[in-house]
Amino acid sequence: MSDSSSPIVSLRGVGKLFGTGTLALDGLDLDVRRGEFLSLLGPSGCGKSTALRIVAGLSEPSRGTVTWSDGGGSHARDIGFVFQEPTLMPWATVLANVFLPLKLAGADRAAAVPRIMETLARVGLADFAEAYPRELSGGMRMRVSIARALVTAPRILLMDEPFAALDEITRFKLNDDLVALWRELRMTVVFVTHSVFESVYLSQRIVVMTNRPGRVSSELAIDATHRDARFRTSAEYAGYCRVASEALGRAMNAGAAA
């Protein structure tokens, strides 16, 4: 599905030094290829989320460049962002929460309702449009967050450990649904995780990052045709997980040595 010759965005020599003196990234080179599902895998605190925020334009690099395929800046990009927490407005219905990015863009609510309902149907929440966040489970609240990111039809979806706080059964289900959405919508996804198992299941390509300051240690291509229960229990999946785990171990040791 992805076109490996056509990056949608490229980072070159990106570093990020915070005001506290923390060097989060140093010399990060990364290509995000059009239409691919890419995971950034690394230990907590290695700069994965910082890299994602730089791609989104929510944070500026201290050095290095971020180049989009059409020469524009991230402010002009169609980007959807799913944070670690759903960050929903508790006083608003599901429909109103999903409408928020369209509202900020000046859309008319009545005209946007069909689009919102279509998006809610995609994440399995068509029957919960008038529900409030307090009435939903953790997994359902995350689905609302995903719908809010998708309703603008972004070219690139950035996801910052969105399933980390969920139980395993819910996480597996959302992983399955996310793969289905990616295949259906043919969008580019960059997914941050510290889970080897999740990264292997979801991704076409895994970029393994070192300990802070984060940089690319290695890349792993996951050439799996099917992403389903059979894949999760297959020798192929176990083999990829072993390779990814070993790569992560080397990256952590390299970061510690640096």
Buried (B, 14 or more C-beta within 10 A) or exposed (E): EBEEEEBBBBBBBBBBBEEEEEBBBBBBEBBBBBBBBBBBBBBEBBBBBBBBBBBBBEBEBBEBEBBBBEEEEBEEBEBBBBBBBBEBEEEBBBBBBBBBBBEEEEBEEEEBEEBBBEBBEBBBBEEBBEBBBEEBEBBBBBBBBBBBBBBBEBBBBBBBBBBBEBEEEBBBBBBBBBBEBBEEBEBBBBBBBBBBBBBBBBBBBBBBBBBBBBBBBBEBEBEBEEBEEEBBEBEBBEEBBEBBBBBBEBBBEBBEEE
